[in-house]
Amino acid sequence: MSGLATSVVGLLGWAYAAFGPTYRYVGSAISSNGSTTTVSGSTSVMQKGLGLAGVVFFVAIVLVVVSFAAVAYWHSRRRAKAALLTLWALTSLLWISMVLGAASIGVLLLPAALLAMITSVTGSLEGRS
């Protein structure tokens, strides 16, 4: 169940990072009669656009988060050592992504990274009993 929670929280964080109000802008213009118009608002990462590195980063995060639920389910049904190792690998990738994106979306991945850690530790403890 915590694997599914990790994926849901991770996808929510990703979606807010991608589609939430990330950038604020303010602009003004002076018309020919001398009146000033000020415009302000916010825009999302997806509206502003991403470079290739940003697209790869966002896609990698989605793949890690979605894979986490599938591997957690696999581990809960089979108790396979390969599934547990994959859970730890995905947890590590999520933490690395969070650190790499610390200045931008890393904070939004923190709840998912914590849940991933809990899931991996719980899976390791279940294997010992």
Buried (B, 14 or more C-beta within 10 A) or exposed (E): EBBBBBBBBBBBBBEBBBEBEBEEEEEEEEEEEEEEEEEEEEEBBBEEEEEEEBEEBBEEBBEBBBBBBBBBBBBBEEEEEEBBEBBBBBBBBBBEBBEEBEEEBBEBBBBBBBBBBBBBBBBEEEEEE
